Amino acid sequence: QLQLEESGGRLVQAGGSLRLSCAASGGTFSSYIMGWFRQAPGKEREFVAAISRSVSIIYYADAVKGRFTISRDNRQNTVYLQMDSLKPEDAAAYYCAADRILSSANIYRALAYDFWGQGTQVTVSS
């Protein structure tokens, strides 16, 4: 059973940067598609970014394109989310997710992912 643990969330000023990490254990990390989602209070969980097993395909939500960068290190069993030029509307709990097989349409759907971390909180002050 794959287990995921996020870290790196904290309070940051608008315009600042933050790097989130998600460490995986209990499975063959390189066989999973990895995604980042976020959820603000009172809102639905929304897609942020995803990366294919071999790093060859990367997806971003329009809201973060050009500011966030997803990457993975299959030797370290870790996926990262580099967040630059943070805005107050980026504040949310950030979750990493994993699944072995996802169609290009399901990459963006939280319900399509089988494995989830507990989340890490990002707060952005204006």
C-alpha positions in Angstrom: 0.0 0.0 0.0 1.5 3.3 -1.1 1.8 5.9 1.6 2.3 9.6 1.0 3.5 12.3 3.3 3.6 16.0 2.4 5.8 18.6 4.0 7.0 22.2 3.4 3.8 24.1 4.0 4.0 27.3 6.0 3.1 31.0 6.1 4.7 33.0 3.3 4.2 36.5 2.1 2.5 37.2 -1.3 5.1 37.2 -4.0 7.3 34.7 -2.1 8.2 31.1 -2.9 7.8 27.8 -1.3 8.7 24.2 -2.1 6.4 21.4 -1.1 7.7 17.8 -0.9 5.8 14.5 -0.9 7.6 11.4 0.2 6.3 8.1 -0.9 6.8 4.7 0.7 5.4 1.2 0.6 5.3 0.9 -3.2 7.2 1.3 -6.4 7.2 5.1 -6.7 8.3 5.1 -10.3 5.2 3.2 -11.4 2.8 5.9 -10.2 1.5 9.1 -11.8 1.8 11.8 -9.2 -0.4 14.8 -8.7 -0.8 17.8 -6.5 -4.2 19.1 -5.4 -5.3 21.9 -3.1 -8.4 22.7 -1.1 -9.3 26.0 0.5 -11.9 26.2 3.3 -15.4 26.0 1.8 -14.2 25.0 -1.6 -13.8 21.8 -3.5 -10.5 20.1 -3.9 -8.9 21.3 -7.1 -6.2 20.1 -9.4 -2.8 21.9 -9.3 -0.3 19.8 -11.3 0.6 16.3 -12.2 3.6 14.5 -13.6 3.9 11.2 -15.4 6.0 8.2 -14.3 8.9 9.1 -16.5 8.7 12.9 -16.1 7.9 13.1 -19.8 4.4 14.6 -19.4 3.5 17.4 -17.1 0.1 19.0 -16.5 -0.8 22.3 -14.8 -3.9 24.1 -13.8 -4.3 27.4 -15.6 -4.3 29.2 -12.3 -0.7 28.1 -11.5 0.8 27.8 -15.0 4.0 29.8 -15.2 4.3 30.1 -11.4 4.4 26.5 -10.1 6.7 23.7 -11.2 6.1 20.0 -10.5 9.1 17.6 -10.5 9.9 14.2 -9.2 12.9 12.2 -8.1 12.3 8.5 -8.6 15.5 7.6 -6.8 14.4 9.6 -3.7 10.7 8.5 -4.0 9.7 12.1 -3.8 7.6 14.5 -5.8 8.0 18.3 -5.4 5.9 21.4 -6.1 7.9 24.6 -6.4 5.6 27.5 -6.0 6.8 31.0 -7.0 5.0 34.4 -7.1 2.6 33.2 -4.5 -0.8 34.9 -4.3 -3.3 35.1 -1.4 -5.6 32.9 -3.5 -3.0 30.1 -3.5 -3.6 29.6 0.3 -5.0 26.1 0.9 -4.2 22.7 2.2 -2.0 21.0 -0.5 -2.3 17.3 -1.1 -0.2 14.9 -3.1 -1.9 12.0 -4.8 -0.9 8.9 -6.8 -2.4 6.4 -9.1 -0.9 3.8 -11.4 -3.1 4.4 -14.4 -4.9 7.6 -15.4 -6.3 8.7 -18.7 -5.4 12.2 -19.8 -9.0 13.3 -18.9 -8.8 11.8 -15.4 -5.4 13.4 -14.5 -7.4 16.5 -13.4 -10.0 14.6 -11.3 -9.4 14.1 -7.6 -11.7 11.1 -7.5 -9.5 9.3 -10.0 -6.5 9.0 -7.7 -6.3 6.1 -5.3 -3.7 7.2 -2.8 -3.5 10.5 -0.9 -1.4 12.2 1.7 -2.7 14.0 4.7 -1.9 17.4 3.3 0.3 20.4 4.2 -1.1 23.9 4.9 0.1 26.9 2.8 -0.9 30.3 4.1 -0.1 33.4 2.0 -0.3 36.8 3.6 -1.1 39.9 1.5 
